[in-house]
Amino acid sequence: MSGITTFQSGIPIRLRFNGDIAAGGVGLAFFGTDAYDGGAGGAGNAGAVTPVYLKNPALSNDKKVGQKILDISALGIPAFGTTGPTQPPFYLRFPSRSNFDVSFFKNFAISESKKFQFRTGFFNIFNQAYPTRIDTSNPDNSDINLRLNTTCNKRTTTPTPNGIGGTRDPGICDPTGGFSFTPDTIANFGKITNKHGRRVVEFAFKFEF
């Protein structure tokens, strides 16, 4: 008998906003400059405005598909002109993983120079599955819904100066009115949507002569 056992910590999670608060120009409105780290649309970057951590959002990661491992009530949206920490103060990761590969083999002697060997291998012998894909922008590409989608609380009702001598139509987001999480985010953020993993079994015969 032989085998390989693997234990892995989960992939680090760095949360970032989507939706209205991450739209172009909001960071400039918040801080009067666009010289922030990464930009709101940069892949993997925190963006101009980052979440406020009211408490540790991590829940038990021993969850089934459809259950949550992150608590949306632990996250807040900063008020106008402020932002949360660029680096999360808590140790946020995907669920940890373990894997067990085992092989068994038996030799059957026919003579001093000839023998059969029967071998079987079990990869992921306990048939364990885990969420492994991460995408903070698109829940369809992530095994855990990490989309913090936001909506603007206040919009203009009259034409707004565009800064170059003209105006823009009503309906422009007024960031001083704050932002809120969308109902879909409140209902589904932190929920496990998929898991990956399967048992693979192999059999082999070998004749030595």
C-alpha positions as CSV (number, residue, x, y, z in Angstrom):
1,M,0.0,0.0,0.0
2,S,1.1,3.6,-0.7
3,G,-0.5,7.0,-0.8
4,I,-0.3,10.8,-0.8
5,T,-2.2,13.0,1.6
6,T,-2.5,16.7,0.9
7,F,-3.9,19.5,3.1
8,Q,-4.3,23.0,1.6
9,S,-5.4,26.3,3.0
10,G,-8.0,28.1,1.0
11,I,-7.4,30.8,-1.6
12,P,-7.2,34.3,-0.1
13,I,-10.3,36.5,-0.7
14,R,-10.0,40.2,-1.3
15,L,-13.4,41.8,-1.5
16,R,-14.2,44.7,-3.7
17,F,-17.3,46.7,-4.7
18,N,-19.2,46.4,-8.0
19,G,-22.0,48.4,-9.3
20,D,-22.6,52.2,-8.9
21,I,-19.9,52.8,-6.3
22,A,-17.3,51.2,-8.5
23,A,-18.4,53.2,-11.6
24,G,-15.9,55.5,-13.4
25,G,-15.7,58.9,-11.8
26,V,-17.0,58.0,-8.3
27,G,-13.6,57.7,-6.8
28,L,-12.8,61.1,-8.3
29,A,-15.9,62.5,-6.7
30,F,-15.1,60.9,-3.4
31,F,-11.5,62.1,-3.1
32,G,-11.0,64.8,-5.7
33,T,-8.3,62.7,-7.4
34,D,-8.1,59.5,-9.4
35,A,-4.6,58.7,-8.0
36,Y,-5.8,55.7,-6.0
37,D,-4.5,52.2,-6.1
38,G,-5.5,50.2,-9.2
39,G,-8.6,51.9,-10.4
40,A,-12.2,50.8,-9.9
41,G,-12.1,48.5,-13.0
42,G,-8.7,46.9,-12.5
43,A,-8.9,43.1,-12.2
44,G,-7.9,42.0,-8.7
45,N,-7.5,45.6,-7.4
46,A,-9.4,47.0,-4.4
47,G,-10.7,50.0,-6.3
48,A,-11.1,53.6,-5.1
49,V,-13.6,52.7,-2.4
50,T,-13.3,49.5,-0.3
51,P,-15.7,47.8,2.2
52,V,-15.8,48.7,5.8
53,Y,-15.5,45.6,8.1
54,L,-17.9,45.9,11.0
55,K,-16.8,42.5,12.3
56,N,-15.3,39.4,10.9
57,P,-17.5,38.3,8.0
58,A,-16.2,34.7,8.0
59,L,-18.7,32.0,9.0
60,S,-17.9,28.3,9.4
61,N,-16.6,27.1,6.1
62,D,-17.9,23.5,6.5
63,K,-21.0,24.3,4.4
64,K,-23.0,22.7,1.6
65,V,-23.9,24.2,-1.8
66,G,-26.5,26.9,-1.2
67,Q,-25.2,27.9,2.3
68,K,-23.1,31.0,3.1
69,I,-19.5,31.2,4.4
70,L,-19.5,35.0,4.5
71,D,-21.9,37.3,6.4
72,I,-23.1,40.4,4.5
73,S,-24.2,42.1,7.7
74,A,-20.5,42.3,8.7
75,L,-19.7,44.6,5.8
76,G,-20.6,48.3,5.4
77,I,-20.4,50.9,2.6
78,P,-18.3,53.9,3.5
79,A,-19.9,57.4,3.7
80,F,-19.0,60.0,1.0
81,G,-15.3,60.9,1.2
82,T,-14.2,57.9,3.2
83,T,-13.1,54.3,2.4
84,G,-12.5,51.0,4.2
85,P,-9.0,49.4,4.5
86,T,-7.2,48.3,1.3
87,Q,-6.1,45.2,3.1
88,P,-8.8,43.2,4.9
89,P,-8.2,43.1,8.7
90,F,-9.4,39.5,8.9
91,Y,-8.0,36.3,7.5
92,L,-10.5,35.7,4.7
93,R,-10.0,32.6,2.6
94,F,-11.9,30.0,0.6
95,P,-12.6,26.8,2.6
96,S,-9.5,24.7,3.3
97,R,-9.1,21.4,1.4
98,S,-7.8,17.9,2.0
99,N,-7.2,15.1,-0.5
100,F,-6.3,11.4,-0.1
101,D,-4.8,9.3,-2.9
102,V,-4.2,5.6,-2.1
103,S,-2.9,2.7,-4.1
104,F,-2.9,-1.0,-3.3
105,F,-1.0,-3.7,-5.1
106,K,-0.4,-7.4,-4.7
107,N,2.2,-9.7,-6.3
108,F,1.5,-13.2,-7.3
109,A,4.6,-15.3,-7.9
110,I,4.4,-17.9,-10.7
111,S,8.1,-18.9,-10.7
112,E,11.4,-17.4,-9.6
113,S,11.5,-15.1,-12.7
114,K,7.8,-14.6,-13.4
115,K,5.0,-12.9,-11.5
116,F,1.8,-11.0,-11.9
117,Q,1.1,-7.8,-10.1
118,F,-2.5,-6.5,-9.6
119,R,-2.7,-2.8,-8.7
120,T,-5.6,-0.4,-8.0
121,G,-5.4,3.3,-7.3
122,F,-8.0,5.6,-5.7
123,F,-7.6,9.3,-6.4
124,N,-9.6,11.4,-3.9
125,I,-10.7,8.1,-2.3
126,F,-13.3,9.9,0.0
127,N,-14.9,11.6,-3.0
128,Q,-14.5,15.1,-1.5
129,A,-15.6,18.3,-3.3
130,Y,-14.7,21.9,-2.6
131,P,-15.3,25.4,-4.1
132,T,-12.1,26.3,-6.0
133,R,-12.9,29.0,-8.6
134,I,-12.8,32.7,-7.5
135,D,-14.2,35.7,-9.3
136,T,-15.3,38.8,-7.3
137,S,-17.0,40.4,-10.3
138,N,-19.0,37.6,-11.9
139,P,-20.9,35.1,-9.7
140,D,-21.3,32.8,-12.7
141,N,-17.5,32.3,-12.8
142,S,-17.0,31.8,-9.1
143,D,-17.9,28.9,-6.8
144,I,-18.7,31.4,-4.0
145,N,-20.8,34.5,-4.8
146,L,-18.5,37.3,-3.9
147,R,-20.2,40.1,-5.8
148,L,-20.8,43.2,-3.6
149,N,-23.1,45.0,-6.0
150,T,-24.2,48.5,-5.0
151,T,-26.8,51.0,-6.1
152,C,-26.8,54.8,-5.8
153,N,-29.3,56.1,-3.2
154,K,-29.7,59.6,-4.7
155,R,-29.8,60.7,-8.4
156,T,-30.1,64.1,-9.9
157,T,-33.6,65.3,-11.1
158,T,-32.4,68.3,-13.2
159,P,-29.7,68.7,-15.9
160,T,-26.2,68.6,-14.4
161,P,-23.2,70.7,-15.6
162,N,-20.7,68.4,-17.3
163,G,-17.6,70.6,-16.7
164,I,-17.0,71.5,-20.3
165,G,-19.7,74.1,-20.8
166,G,-22.6,71.7,-21.3
167,T,-25.0,69.6,-19.2
168,R,-25.9,66.0,-18.7
169,D,-29.4,64.6,-18.5
170,P,-31.1,64.0,-15.1
171,G,-30.5,60.7,-13.4
172,I,-26.8,61.1,-12.6
173,C,-25.7,59.4,-9.4
174,D,-25.1,61.9,-6.5
175,P,-22.5,60.1,-4.4
176,T,-23.1,62.4,-1.4
177,G,-26.4,60.5,-0.9
178,G,-24.6,57.3,-0.2
179,F,-25.0,53.8,-1.6
180,S,-26.8,50.6,-0.7
181,F,-26.3,46.9,-1.4
182,T,-28.7,45.5,-4.0
183,P,-31.4,42.9,-2.8
184,D,-29.6,40.2,-4.8
185,T,-26.3,40.9,-3.0
186,I,-28.0,40.8,0.4
187,A,-29.7,37.5,-0.4
188,N,-26.8,35.7,-2.1
189,F,-23.4,37.2,-1.1
190,G,-21.1,34.6,0.5
191,K,-23.2,31.7,-0.8
192,I,-21.5,28.6,-2.1
193,T,-22.8,28.0,-5.7
194,N,-20.7,25.0,-6.8
195,K,-18.1,22.5,-5.7
196,H,-15.5,20.5,-7.7
197,G,-14.0,17.1,-7.0
198,R,-14.6,13.4,-7.8
199,R,-13.2,10.0,-7.0
200,V,-11.2,8.4,-9.8
201,V,-10.4,4.6,-9.6
202,E,-7.8,2.8,-11.8
203,F,-7.0,-0.9,-12.1
204,A,-3.9,-2.3,-13.7
205,F,-2.2,-5.7,-14.3
206,K,1.5,-6.2,-14.8
207,F,3.4,-9.3,-15.9
208,E,7.1,-9.4,-15.0
209,F,9.3,-12.0,-16.6
